[in-house]
Amino acid sequence: MPGSVTPVGRWDVFTPYSGLHLLSVLGCFAVITALVLIGRRLSPPAEKRLRWGLAIFALSVWVIYNTAWNWNGLDLRFGLPLHVCDIGEVLAPLALLTQNRWLRATLYFWAMALTTQAFIQPTLAFGPASILFWCFWIAHTIILGYAIYDLAVLQFRPDWGDFRRAAIVSFAYMALIMPINIALGADYAYIGNPPPPAAIPLFIVALGPWPGRVIIVLVLVALAFVIVLLPWRIGARMMAREASSQA
């Protein structure tokens, strides 16, 4: 959720690439590691109960985050839960609970290729004094953490079929978001062209003027999907060769 209001006050301000940024990321990764270790040690019935707890937690955070964000009134240009990570926070617990292949595939590719950028280039202005700071990091940790949990505990292994599933969902999502952006003057999914004084993230501005940068975004997303898939396909091929050599 990119901000439209710049906060003031020492503890209200978050600066990217600061010590606080590093500490926040390390804290998020520590939570993800602990979650995986716990999940791997549980019996199947207990692990399933854990997933139900994770689902309830994720949906609760989603409600709190969106309520806090729109506490002073809903601005349709910024306040609708339509960004990738807004949808991903709902998709993540559903993927863990249902084990639906379309949901798991979309969660994996969105988390690894897109949500990771929130840890590297956070569009966050609010500091620890604001609930929005905590919601931002918790929400993105949920998406990335649940995707890693699916890999490490539930043994999800993406393949080219999952690439196609995630690509279909992603293009459908962008096709839905684009007319909403145009109608509202919004920048959901960072493929809009909001009028001033709305801020566009610098890494999006660097891609050039709208609408040409939308094509670049699509290409970059597809490339990122391939990059996060390749290690699994290379690993699968190496295991197949090893198995054939031992046969």
BAMARZA-797056 format. One record per residue: residue number from 1; residue in three letters; chain; x, y, z of N, C-alpha, C, CB in turn. Coordinates in steps of 0.1 Angstrom, whole numbers, plus 5000, padded with zeros to 4 digits. Glycine has a CB too. Layout:
<pts>
   resi   resn   chain    nxx    nyy    nzz   caxx   cayy   cazz    cxx    cyy    czz   cbxx   cbyy   cbzz
    NUM    Ala       A      X      Y      Z      X      Y      Z      X      Y      Z      X      Y      Z
...
</pts>
This chain:
<pts>
   resi   resn   chain    nxx    nyy    nzz   caxx   cayy   cazz    cxx    cyy    czz   cbxx   cbyy   cbzz
      1    Met       A   5008   4988   5000   5000   5000   5000   5009   5012   5000   4991   5000   5012
      2    Pro       A   5011   5019   4989   5019   5031   4989   5012   5042   4996   5023   5035   4975
      3    Gly       A   5019   5050   5003   5013   5061   5011   5010   5073   5003   5021   5064   5023
      4    Ser       A   5000   5080   5007   4996   5093   5001   4999   5105   5010   4982   5093   4996
      5    Val       A   5002   5101   5023   5005   5111   5033   5019   5109   5039   4994   5111   5044
      6    Thr       A   5026   5120   5040   5040   5119   5046   5039   5122   5060   5049   5128   5038
      7    Pro       A   5043   5112   5069   5042   5114   5083   5053   5123   5088   5042   5101   5091
      8    Val       A   5050   5129   5100   5061   5137   5107   5063   5132   5121   5056   5152   5107
      9    Gly       A   5075   5135   5126   5079   5130   5139   5090   5120   5138   5067   5125   5146
     10    Arg       A   5099   5120   5148   5110   5111   5147   5107   5097   5146   5119   5113   5159
     11    Trp       A   5097   5092   5154   5094   5078   5154   5083   5074   5144   5089   5073   5167
     12    Asp       A   5079   5084   5136   5068   5082   5126   5074   5079   5112   5059   5093   5126
     13    Val       A   5087   5082   5111   5093   5082   5097   5102   5069   5095   5102   5094   5095
     14    Phe       A   5099   5062   5084   5108   5051   5080   5116   5055   5068   5099   5039   5077
     15    Thr       A   5129   5053   5069   5138   5056   5058   5144   5043   5052   5150   5065   5063
     16    Pro       A   5142   5040   5039   5147   5028   5033   5162   5028   5034   5143   5028   5018
     17    Tyr       A   5168   5016   5035   5182   5013   5035   5189   5019   5048   5189   5019   5023
     18    Ser       A   5181   5021   5058   5186   5025   5071   5188   5013   5080   5176   5035   5078
     19    Gly       A   5193   5016   5092   5194   5005   5102   5181   4999   5106   5201   5010   5115
     20    Leu       A   5171   5007   5106   5157   5002   5109   5153   4993   5098   5148   5013   5111
     21    His       A   5156   4996   5086   5152   4988   5075   5158   4974   5076   5156   4994   5061
     22    Leu       A   5171   4974   5079   5179   4961   5080   5173   4953   5092   5194   4963   5083
     23    Leu       A   5171   4960   5103   5165   4953   5115   5152   4947   5112   5165   4962   5127
     24    Ser       A   5143   4954   5105   5130   4950   5102   5131   4937   5093   5122   4961   5095
     25    Val       A   5139   4937   5083   5140   4926   5074   5145   4914   5082   5149   4929   5062
     26    Leu       A   5156   4916   5090   5161   4905   5098   5151   4899   5107   5173   4909   5106
     27    Gly       A   5143   4908   5113   5132   4903   5122   5122   4895   5115   5125   4915   5129
     28    Cys       A   5118   4899   5103   5108   4892   5094   5114   4878   5091   5105   4899   5082
     29    Phe       A   5126   4877   5087   5132   4865   5083   5134   4855   5095   5146   4867   5076
     30    Ala       A   5136   4861   5106   5137   4852   5118   5123   4846   5121   5142   4861   5130
     31    Val       A   5113   4853   5120   5099   4848   5122   5096   4837   5112   5089   4859   5121
     32    Ile       A   5100   4839   5099   5097   4829   5089   5105   4816   5092   5102   4834   5075
     33    Thr       A   5118   4818   5096   5126   4806   5100   5120   4798   5111   5140   4810   5103
     34    Ala       A   5115   4805   5121   5109   4799   5133   5096   4792   5129   5106   4809   5144
     35    Leu       A   5088   4798   5120   5076   4792   5116   5079   4778   5108   5068   4801   5106
     36    Val       A   5089   4778   5100   5092   4766   5092   5097   4755   5102   5103   4769   5082
     37    Leu       A   5106   4759   5111   5111   4749   5121   5100   4743   5129   5121   4755   5130
     38    Ile       A   5090   4751   5133   5079   4746   5141   5071   4737   5132   5070   4757   5146
     39    Gly       A   5067   4741   5120   5059   4733   5111   5065   4719   5108   5056   4740   5099
     40    Arg       A   5078   4719   5107   5085   4706   5103   5085   4696   5115   5099   4709   5098
     41    Arg       A   5084   4701   5127   5085   4693   5139   5071   4687   5143   5091   4701   5150
     42    Leu       A   5060   4693   5138   5047   4689   5143   5042   4676   5136   5037   4700   5140
     43    Ser       A   5033   4669   5143   5026   4658   5137   5016   4663   5126   5019   4649   5147
     44    Pro       A   5012   4655   5117   5002   4660   5107   4990   4666   5112   4998   4648   5098
     45    Pro       A   4983   4661   5122   4971   4668   5128   4975   4681   5134   4965   4659   5138
     46    Ala       A   4986   4682   5141   4990   4694   5148   4994   4705   5137   5001   4692   5158
     47    Glu       A   5001   4700   5127   5005   4709   5116   4993   4715   5109   5014   4702   5106
     48    Lys       A   4983   4707   5107   4971   4712   5101   4964   4723   5110   4961   4701   5098
     49    Arg       A   4964   4720   5123   4958   4730   5132   4966   4743   5132   4958   4725   5146
     50    Leu       A   4979   4742   5130   4988   4754   5129   4984   4762   5116   5003   4750   5128
     51    Arg       A   4981   4755   5105   4978   4762   5093   4964   4769   5095   4977   4752   5081
     52    Trp       A   4955   4763   5102   4943   4771   5105   4945   4783   5113   4933   4761   5112
     53    Gly       A   4954   4782   5123   4958   4793   5131   4965   4804   5122   4967   4789   5142
     54    Leu       A   4973   4800   5113   4980   4809   5104   4970   4816   5095   4991   4802   5096
     55    Ala       A   4960   4809   5091   4950   4815   5082   4942   4825   5090   4940   4804   5077
     56    Ile       A   4937   4822   5102   4930   4832   5110   4938   4844   5113   4925   4826   5123
     57    Phe       A   4951   4842   5116   4960   4853   5118   4961   4862   5106   4974   4848   5123
     58    Ala       A   4964   4856   5094   4966   4864   5082   4953   4872   5079   4969   4855   5071
     59    Leu       A   4942   4866   5080   4930   4874   5076   4927   4885   5087   4918   4864   5076
     60    Ser       A   4931   4882   5099   4929   4893   5109   4938   4905   5107   4932   4887   5123
     61    Val       A   4950   4902   5103   4960   4913   5099   4955   4920   5087   4974   4907   5097
     62    Trp       A   4949   4913   5078   4944   4920   5066   4933   4930   5070   4938   4909   5056
     63    Val       A   4924   4926   5078   4913   4935   5083   4919   4946   5090   4903   4927   5091
     64    Ile       A   4928   4944   5100   4934   4955   5108   4941   4965   5099   4943   4949   5118
     65    Tyr       A   4949   4959   5089   4957   4968   5081   4948   4977   5072   4966   4959   5071
     66    Asn       A   4938   4971   5066   4930   4980   5058   4921   4989   5066   4921   4971   5049
     67    Thr       A   4917   4985   5078   4910   4994   5086   4918   5006   5091   4905   4987   5099
     68    Ala       A   4931   5003   5095   4940   5014   5099   4944   5023   5088   4953   5008   5105
     69    Trp       A   4946   5017   5076   4949   5025   5064   4939   5035   5061   4952   5016   5052
     70    Asn       A   4926   5031   5062   4915   5040   5058   4908   5046   5070   4905   5032   5050
     71    Trp       A   4915   5047   5081   4908   5052   5094   4902   5066   5092   4918   5051   5105
     72    Asn       A   4909   5074   5085   4905   5088   5083   4896   5090   5071   4917   5097   5083
     73    Gly       A   4891   5079   5065   4883   5080   5053   4889   5073   5042   4881   5095   5049
     74    Leu       A   4880   5067   5033   4885   5059   5022   4887   5068   5010   4874   5048   5019
     75    Asp       A   4899   5067   5005   4902   5074   4992   4904   5063   4982   4916   5082   4993
     76    Leu       A   4895   5063   4972   4894   5052   4962   4907   5050   4955   4883   5053   4953
     77    Arg       A   4915   5061   4954   4928   5060   4946   4939   5053   4954   4932   5074   4943
     78    Phe       A   4938   5052   4967   4948   5046   4975   4943   5036   4985   4955   5057   4983
     79    Gly       A   4931   5036   4988   4926   5028   4999   4920   5014   4996   4917   5035   5007
     80    Leu       A   4918   5011   4984   4912   4998   4981   4922   4987   4982   4905   4998   4967
     81    Pro       A   4919   4976   4987   4929   4965   4988   4931   4957   4975   4925   4955   4999
     82    Leu       A   4937   4964   4965   4938   4959   4952   4953   4957   4948   4932   4968   4942
     83    His       A   4963   4960   4956   4976   4958   4952   4979   4943   4953   4986   4965   4961
     84    Val       A   4990   4938   4946   4993   4924   4946   4994   4919   4960   5007   4922   4939
     85    Cys       A   5001   4926   4969   5002   4921   4983   4990   4921   4991   5013   4929   4990
     86    Asp       A   4980   4930   4988   4967   4930   4994   4960   4917   4991   4959   4942   4990
     87    Ile       A   4960   4913   4978   4954   4901   4974   4962   4889   4979   4952   4901   4959
     88    Gly       A   4975   4890   4978   4983   4879   4982   4982   4875   4997   4998   4883   4980
     89    Glu       A   4978   4885   5005   4977   4882   5019   4964   4874   5022   4976   4895   5027
     90    Val       A   4954   4875   5013   4943   4866   5014   4945   4853   5007   4930   4873   5008
     91    Leu       A   4952   4853   4996   4955   4841   4988   4964   4832   4996   4962   4845   4975
     92    Ala       A   4974   4837   5004   4984   4829   5011   4977   4819   5020   4993   4838   5019
     93    Pro       A   4969   4823   5030   4963   4813   5038   4954   4803   5031   4955   4820   5049
     94    Leu       A   4947   4808   5021   4938   4799   5013   4946   4788   5006   4930   4807   5003
     95    Ala       A   4958   4792   5001   4967   4782   4995   4972   4772   5004   4979   4789   4989
     96    Leu       A   4975   4776   5017   4980   4766   5027   4968   4756   5031   4985   4773   5039
     97    Leu       A   4956   4762   5032   4945   4754   5037   4940   4744   5027   4934   4763   5042
     98    Thr       A   4938   4749   5014   4931   4741   5004   4941   4733   4996   4924   4750   4995
     99    Gln       A   4954   4737   4996   4964   4730   4988   4960   4730   4973   4966   4715   4993
    100    Asn       A   4952   4740   4969   4948   4741   4955   4960   4745   4947   4937   4751   4953
    101    Arg       A   4962   4738   4936   4975   4740   4928   4975   4755   4922   4976   4730   4917
    102    Trp       A   4964   4760   4918   4964   4774   4912   4968   4784   4923   4950   4777   4906
    103    Leu       A   4962   4782   4935   4965   4791   4946   4980   4790   4950   4956   4789   4958
    104    Arg       A   4985   4778   4951   4999   4775   4955   5008   4781   4945   5001   4760   4958
    105    Ala       A   5005   4779   4932   5014   4784   4922   5014   4799   4922   5009   4779   4908
    106    Thr       A   5003   4805   4923   5002   4820   4923   5009   4825   4936   4987   4825   4923
    107    Leu       A   5007   4819   4947   5014   4823   4959   5029   4823   4958   5010   4815   4971
    108    Tyr       A   5034   4812   4952   5049   4810   4951   5054   4821   4942   5052   4797   4945
    109    Phe       A   5049   4823   4930   5055   4832   4921   5053   4847   4925   5049   4830   4907
    110    Trp       A   5041   4850   4931   5039   4864   4936   5049   4866   4947   5025   4866   4940
    111    Ala       A   5050   4857   4956   5058   4859   4968   5073   4861   4965   5056   4848   4978
    112    Met       A   5078   4851   4957   5092   4851   4954   5096   4862   4944   5096   4837   4948
    113    Ala       A   5088   4864   4934   5092   4874   4923   5087   4888   4926   5086   4870   4910
    114    Leu       A   5077   4890   4934   5071   4903   4936   5072   4908   4951   5056   4903   4932
    115    Thr       A   5067   4900   4960   5067   4904   4974   5081   4906   4979   5059   4894   4983
    116    Thr       A   5090   4899   4975   5104   4901   4979   5109   4915   4977   5114   4891   4972
    117    Gln       A   5103   4922   4967   5107   4936   4964   5103   4945   4975   5101   4941   4951
    118    Ala       A   5093   4941   4983   5088   4950   4994   5099   4950   5005   5075   4944   5000
    119    Phe       A   5107   4939   5006   5118   4938   5016   5130   4946   5011   5121   4924   5019
    120    Ile       A   5132   4947   4998   5143   4953   4992   5140   4968   4990   5147   4947   4978
    121    Gln       A   5129   4971   4984   5125   4985   4981   5111   4988   4988   5124   4987   4966
    122    Pro       A   5110   4989   5001   5097   4991   5007   5091   5005   5004   5099   4989   5022
    123    Thr       A   5079   5005   5000   5071   5017   4998   5065   5021   5011   5061   5016   4986
    124    Leu       A   5073   5024   5020   5068   5026   5034   5073   5039   5039   5072   5015   5043
    125    Ala       A   5065   5048   5045   5069   5061   5050   5068   5061   5065   5061   5072   5044
    126    Phe       A   5059   5053   5071   5056   5053   5085   5065   5045   5093   5042   5048   5087
    127    Gly       A   5070   5051   5105   5079   5044   5114   5072   5036   5124   5087   5055   5120
    128    Pro       A   5080   5031   5134   5074   5022   5144   5064   5027   5153   5086   5017   5152
    129    Ala       A   5062   5041   5154   5052   5047   5162   5038   5044   5156   5054   5061   5164
    130    Ser       A   5037   5041   5143   5025   5039   5136   5022   5024   5135   5025   5046   5122
    131    Ile       A   5009   5021   5136   5005   5007   5134   5007   5003   5120   4990   5005   5138
    132    Leu       A   5007   5012   5110   5009   5009   5096   5023   5004   5094   5007   5022   5088
    133    Phe       A   5033   5008   5102   5046   5002   5100   5046   4987   5103   5056   5009   5110
    134    Trp       A   5040   4983   5114   5039   4969   5118   5031   4961   5109   5034   4968   5133
    135    Cys       A   5020   4967   5104   5011   4960   5095   5018   4957   5082   4998   4968   5092
    136    Phe       A   5026   4967   5077   5033   4966   5065   5042   4953   5065   5041   4978   5062
    137    Trp       A   5051   4953   5076   5060   4942   5077   5054   4929   5079   5071   4945   5087
    138    Ile       A   5044   4929   5088   5037   4916   5091   5030   4911   5079   5027   4918   5102
    139    Ala       A   5023   4919   5071   5016   4915   5059   5025   4909   5049   5008   4927   5053
    140    His       A   5036   4915   5046   5045   4910   5036   5052   4898   5041   5055   4921   5032
    141    Thr       A   5055   4897   5054   5061   4885   5060   5051   4873   5059   5064   4887   5075
    142    Ile       A   5038   4876   5060   5028   4865   5058   5029   4859   5044   5014   4871   5061
    143    Ile       A   5029   4868   5034   5029   4863   5020   5042   4855   5018   5028   4875   5011
    144    Leu       A   5054   4861   5021   5066   4854   5018   5068   4842   5027   5078   4863   5020
    145    Gly       A   5064   4843   5040   5066   4832   5049   5057   4820   5046   5063   4837   5063
    146    Tyr       A   5045   4823   5042   5036   4812   5039   5040   4805   5026   5021   4817   5037
    147    Ala       A   5046   4812   5017   5051   4806   5005   5063   4797   5008   5055   4816   4994
    148    Ile       A   5072   4802   5017   5083   4794   5021   5079   4782   5029   5093   4802   5029
    149    Tyr       A   5069   4784   5037   5063   4773   5045   5057   4762   5036   5051   4778   5054
    150    Asp       A   5051   4766   5025   5045   4757   5015   5057   4748   5009   5037   4764   5005
    151    Leu       A   5068   4755   5007   5079   4748   5001   5086   4738   5011   5090   4757   4996
    152    Ala       A   5089   4743   5023   5097   4736   5033   5089   4726   5041   5104   4746   5042
    153    Val       A   5077   4729   5043   5069   4720   5052   5059   4711   5044   5061   4728   5062
    154    Leu       A   5052   4718   5034   5042   4710   5026   5048   4705   5013   5031   4720   5023
    155    Gln       A   5060   4707   5011   5068   4701   4999   5062   4705   4986   5067   4686   5001
    156    Phe       A   5057   4718   4984   5053   4722   4971   5066   4724   4963   5045   4736   4972
    157    Arg       A   5065   4720   4950   5076   4721   4941   5070   4726   4927   5083   4707   4939
    158    Pro       A   5073   4739   4924   5068   4745   4912   5074   4739   4900   5070   4760   4912
    159    Asp       A   5066   4738   4889   5070   4734   4876   5065   4743   4866   5065   4719   4873
    160    Trp       A   5067   4740   4853   5063   4749   4842   5047   4750   4842   5068   4744   4829
    161    Gly       A   5040   4740   4846   5026   4741   4847   5022   4751   4857   5020   4727   4850
    162    Asp       A   5029   4752   4868   5026   4762   4878   5030   4776   4873   5034   4759   4891
    163    Phe       A   5040   4777   4865   5044   4790   4858   5032   4795   4850   5057   4788   4850
    164    Arg       A   5026   4786   4842   5015   4790   4834   5003   4794   4842   5011   4778   4824
    165    Arg       A   5001   4787   4853   4989   4790   4862   4991   4804   4867   4988   4780   4873
    166    Ala       A   5003   4807   4873   5006   4820   4879   5005   4831   4868   5019   4820   4886
    167    Ala       A   5010   4828   4856   5010   4838   4846   4996   4841   4842   5018   4833   4833
    168    Ile       A   4987   4831   4840   4973   4834   4837   4966   4842   4847   4966   4820   4835
    169    Val       A   4968   4839   4860   4962   4846   4871   4968   4861   4871   4965   4840   4885
    170    Ser       A   4981   4862   4869   4987   4876   4869   4982   4885   4858   5002   4874   4869
    171    Phe       A   4981   4879   4846   4976   4887   4835   4962   4891   4836   4979   4880   4821
    172    Ala       A   4954   4881   4841   4940   4884   4844   4938   4895   4854   4932   4871   4849
    173    Tyr       A   4947   4894   4865   4947   4905   4875   4950   4918   4869   4956   4901   4886
    174    Met       A   4960   4919   4861   4964   4932   4855   4954   4937   4846   4978   4930   4848
    175    Ala       A   4947   4928   4838   4937   4932   4829   4925   4938   4837   4932   4920   4821
    176    Leu       A   4922   4933   4849   4912   4938   4857   4915   4951   4864   4908   4928   4868
    177    Ile       A   4928   4953   4868   4932   4965   4875   4934   4977   4866   4946   4962   4882
    178    Met       A   4938   4974   4853   4941   4986   4844   4929   4995   4843   4945   4980   4831
    179    Pro       A   4917   4990   4839   4906   4999   4838   4902   5006   4851   4893   4992   4833
    180    Ile       A   4904   4999   4863   4902   5006   4876   4911   5017   4878   4903   4995   4887
    181    Asn       A   4924   5015   4874   4934   5026   4875   4930   5038   4867   4948   5021   4871
    182    Ile       A   4926   5035   4854   4922   5046   4845   4910   5054   4850   4920   5041   4831
    183    Ala       A   4900   5046   4855   4888   5053   4860   4890   5061   4872   4877   5042   4862
    184    Leu       A   4899   5057   4881   4901   5063   4894   4913   5073   4894   4902   5053   4905
    185    Gly       A   4922   5072   4884   4934   5079   4885   4943   5073   4896   4932   5094   4888
    186    Ala       A   4943   5060   4897   4950   5052   4907   4963   5046   4901   4941   5042   4914
    187    Asp       A   4970   5039   4910   4982   5032   4906   4983   5018   4912   4995   5041   4910
    188    Tyr       A   4972   5011   4913   4972   4998   4918   4981   4989   4909   4958   4992   4919
    189    Ala       A   4988   4980   4916   4998   4971   4909   5009   4979   4902   4990   4963   4898
    190    Tyr       A   5010   4992   4904   5020   5001   4899   5020   5001   4883   5034   4996   4903
    191    Ile       A   5008   4999   4878   5006   5000   4863   4997   5012   4859   5001   4987   4858
    192    Gly       A   4994   5021   4869   4986   5032   4866   4994   5045   4862   4977   5035   4877
    193    Asn       A   4987   5055   4861   4993   5068   4858   4986   5079   4866   4992   5072   4842
    194    Pro       A   4987   5079   4879   4980   5088   4888   4985   5102   4886   4982   5084   4902
    195    Pro       A   4976   5112   4886   4980   5126   4885   4986   5131   4897   4967   5135   4882
    196    Pro       A   4995   5142   4896   5001   5148   4908   4989   5152   4918   5010   5160   4904
    197    Pro       A   4992   5152   4931   5005   5150   4937   5007   5136   4941   5006   5159   4949
    198    Ala       A   5000   5126   4936   5002   5112   4939   5016   5108   4936   4992   5103   4932
    199    Ala       A   5023   5101   4945   5037   5097   4943   5037   5083   4936   5044   5096   4956
    200    Ile       A   5046   5082   4927   5049   5069   4920   5063   5065   4925   5049   5070   4904
    201    Pro       A   5064   5052   4929   5077   5047   4934   5088   5050   4923   5077   5032   4937
    202    Leu       A   5100   5053   4928   5111   5057   4919   5115   5045   4910   5123   5061   4927
    203    Phe       A   5114   5033   4915   5118   5021   4906   5108   5020   4895   5119   5008   4914
    204    Ile       A   5095   5025   4896   5086   5025   4885   5088   5036   4876   5071   5025   4891
    205    Val       A   5091   5048   4881   5094   5060   4873   5105   5057   4864   5097   5072   4882
    206    Ala       A   5115   5049   4869   5127   5047   4861   5124   5038   4849   5138   5039   4870
    207    Leu       A   5113   5032   4848   5109   5024   4837   5104   5032   4825   5099   5014   4841
    208    Gly       A   5102   5045   4827   5098   5054   4816   5084   5058   4817   5099   5047   4803
    209    Pro       A   5078   5066   4808   5065   5072   4808   5054   5061   4806   5063   5082   4798
    210    Trp       A   5043   5064   4812   5031   5056   4810   5025   5059   4796   5020   5058   4821
    211    Pro       A   5019   5050   4788   5017   5036   4792   5028   5026   4788   5004   5031   4786
    212    Gly       A   5039   5031   4782   5049   5022   4778   5055   5014   4789   5060   5030   4771
    213    Arg       A   5056   5020   4801   5062   5013   4812   5054   5001   4816   5064   5022   4824
    214    Val       A   5041   5001   4813   5033   4989   4816   5038   4977   4809   5018   4992   4812
    215    Ile       A   5042   4978   4797   5047   4967   4789   5060   4962   4796   5050   4971   4774
    216    Ile       A   5069   4972   4800   5081   4968   4806   5078   4961   4819   5090   4981   4809
    217    Val       A   5068   4965   4827   5065   4958   4839   5061   4944   4836   5053   4966   4847
    218    Leu       A   5053   4942   4826   5048   4928   4823   5060   4920   4819   5038   4929   4811
    219    Val       A   5069   4925   4811   5081   4917   4807   5090   4914   4819   5090   4925   4797
    220    Leu       A   5092   4924   4828   5100   4921   4840   5093   4911   4849   5102   4934   4848
    221    Val       A   5080   4911   4851   5073   4902   4859   5075   4888   4853   5058   4905   4860
    222    Ala       A   5073   4886   4840   5075   4873   4833   5090   4868   4835   5072   4874   4818
    223    Leu       A   5099   4877   4834   5113   4873   4836   5116   4869   4850   5123   4885   4832
    224    Ala       A   5110   4876   4860   5112   4873   4874   5106   4859   4877   5106   4884   4883
    225    Phe       A   5094   4856   4871   5088   4843   4872   5097   4832   4868   5074   4843   4865
    226    Val       A   5103   4834   4856   5113   4824   4851   5125   4822   4860   5118   4828   4837
    227    Ile       A   5130   4833   4865   5142   4833   4874   5139   4825   4887   5146   4847   4878
    228    Val       A   5127   4827   4893   5124   4820   4905   5120   4805   4903   5113   4827   4913
    229    Leu       A   5117   4802   4890   5114   4788   4887   5126   4780   4884   5104   4788   4875
    230    Leu       A   5136   4786   4877   5148   4779   4872   5155   4770   4882   5157   4789   4866
    231    Pro       A   5157   4775   4895   5164   4766   4904   5157   4753   4906   5166   4773   4917
    232    Trp       A   5144   4753   4906   5136   4740   4908   5137   4731   4896   5122   4744   4912
    233    Arg       A   5137   4737   4884   5137   4729   4872   5151   4723   4871   5133   4737   4860
    234    Ile       A   5162   4731   4873   5175   4726   4873   5178   4715   4883   5186   4738   4875
    235    Gly       A   5172   4717   4895   5174   4707   4905   5167   4694   4901   5168   4712   4919
    236    Ala       A   5155   4695   4896   5147   4683   4892   5154   4676   4881   5133   4687   4887
    237    Arg       A   5161   4683   4871   5168   4677   4861   5180   4670   4866   5172   4687   4850
    238    Met       A   5187   4676   4875   5199   4670   4881   5195   4657   4889   5206   4679   4890
    239    Met       A   5184   4657   4896   5180   4645   4903   5176   4634   4894   5168   4649   4912
    240    Ala       A   5170   4638   4882   5166   4628   4872   5178   4621   4866   5157   4634   4861
    241    Arg       A   5188   4629   4863   5200   4624   4858   5207   4615   4868   5210   4635   4853
    242    Glu       A   5207   4619   4880   5214   4610   4890   5206   4597   4892   5214   4617   4904
    243    Ala       A   5193   4598   4892   5185   4586   4893   5187   4576   4881   5170   4589   4894
    244    Ser       A   5188   4582   4869   5190   4574   4857   5204   4567   4857   5188   4582   4844
    245    Ser       A   5214   4574   4862   5227   4569   4863   5229   4558   4873   5238   4580   4866
    246    Gln       A   5220   4558   4883   5221   4547   4893   5212   4535   4889   5217   4553   4906
    247    Ala       A   5204   4537   4879   5195   4526   4875   5202   4515   4868   5184   4531   4866
</pts>
